[in-house]
């Protein structure tokens, strides 16, 4: 129950940060997107669905705005790196004890 609330909070914050990232093209906003996605992945592995939908959002907005490819790739790599770096240690918490 409470982890579903946390998942909803982190995914909402990640979508807001992703929207800000593509509208301002700010590297800090891409990093914030990664941090919030890592929080979502840490709460539940269902966060991978939101990771994929965030990637779709970032790609769609980039195609729509025709942003410079270098800045977009830099932003997406930053988002993915931060999300997977921070969420890497979280997935082991869901493993069942032997």
C-alpha positions in Angstrom: 0.0 0.0 0.0 2.6 2.6 1.0 5.0 1.5 -1.7 2.3 2.1 -4.3 2.0 5.7 -3.0 5.8 6.1 -3.2 5.8 4.7 -6.7 3.1 7.2 -7.8 5.0 10.1 -6.2 8.4 9.1 -7.8 6.8 8.5 -11.3 4.9 11.8 -11.2 8.0 13.7 -10.2 10.0 11.9 -12.9 7.5 12.8 -15.6 7.5 16.5 -14.4 11.3 16.5 -14.5 11.4 14.9 -17.9 9.0 17.5 -19.3 11.2 20.2 -17.8 14.3 18.6 -19.3 13.0 18.6 -22.8 11.5 22.1 -22.6 14.6 23.7 -21.1 17.3 21.3 -22.3 18.9 21.6 -18.9 21.3 18.8 -17.9 20.3 19.2 -14.3 16.7 18.5 -15.2 17.8 15.3 -17.0 19.7 14.3 -13.9 16.6 15.0 -11.7 14.6 12.7 -14.1 17.1 10.0 -13.5 17.0 10.4 -9.7 13.2 10.2 -9.6 13.2 7.2 -11.9 15.8 5.5 -9.6 13.4 6.1 -6.7 10.6 4.5 -8.7 12.8 1.5 -9.5 13.9 1.3 -5.9 10.3 1.1 -4.7 9.1 -1.5 -7.2 10.4 -3.1 -10.3 7.3 -1.9 -12.0 9.3 1.3 -12.3 10.9 -0.2 -15.5 7.5 0.5 -17.2 7.9 4.1 -16.3 11.5 4.1 -17.4 10.4 3.0 -20.8 7.5 5.5 -21.0 9.9 8.3 -19.9 12.3 7.3 -22.7 9.3 7.5 -25.1 8.3 10.9 -23.8 11.9 12.2 -24.2 12.2 10.8 -27.7 8.8 12.1 -28.8 9.5 15.6 -27.5 12.9 15.6 -29.1 11.5 14.7 -32.5 8.7 17.2 -32.1 11.1 20.0 -31.2 13.9 19.0 -33.6 16.5 19.5 -30.8 20.2 19.3 -31.5 21.1 15.6 -31.4 24.2 16.1 -29.2 22.3 17.7 -26.4 19.5 15.2 -26.5 21.8 12.2 -26.5 23.8 13.8 -23.6 20.6 14.3 -21.7 19.2 10.8 -22.2 22.6 9.2 -21.3 22.7 11.3 -18.2 19.1 10.3 -17.3 19.8 6.6 -17.9 23.1 6.6 -16.1 21.9 8.3 -13.0 18.7 6.1 -12.8 20.6 2.8 -13.3 23.5 3.9 -11.0 21.2 4.8 -8.1 18.7 2.0 -8.7 21.4 -0.7 -9.0 21.7 -1.3 -5.3 17.9 -1.2 -4.8 17.0 -4.3 -6.8 18.9 -6.6 -4.4 16.5 -5.5 -1.6 13.6 -7.3 -3.3 15.4 -10.7 -3.4 14.0 -13.3 -1.1 16.4 -14.6 1.6 17.9 -18.0 1.1 
